[in-house]
């Protein structure tokens, strides 16, 4: 039975979590709030992330972007590579989709500022 040590990222407290998978379930200790327990369980069973980066604009410059939802942690680098190869035409508006389906996850990537 492996115990994973994690630092919770759900709030500023940064609790030190001890997460153990046992009997088909997950046991989380060290959390000071319910969000920490949810985070610890999710992190060992199905880790997900929101990707934030920038995309190049045709003619120069960049625009900040992020995934509209969480994506599987294992797809992060694939998405970053797709975005690195992407170049979008101005004008770009906040909330505008710049990539429809990031790495086959079904999650779009949207602009977070105007460009």
Phi, psi and omega in degrees: 000111183274137174251124178259135177263123181229155169253123182292138181245015184280336180209174183295346182292329178058050182301145173273115184257144170243118185242126182232130174268128178206143177050042178075004179234185180230136178244126181243131177232155177097349180281144177256000176212166182297326181299326178295321178294317179296315180299312182300316179296314181296323183294329180266340182259323183203075183293133180228160180216162168254128180266129174234134181197200175232158177235141179290145174260141175297133181091359177112155181092176179221162175230135178287143181220164173206160174289142182290339178215184180281147179235157177301134182307323181293346180264357185305308184294324178297318179293316179300319178296318177300317182288328178295326181276350185275142175224124183250153182269138176284156357279150175241134183248154178305131179087352180290136179285126178254341176214119189291315188222091185293114176051036178071018181273344185084359182263126178280160173249131185237154175288142179249003175206170177277149178214000000 
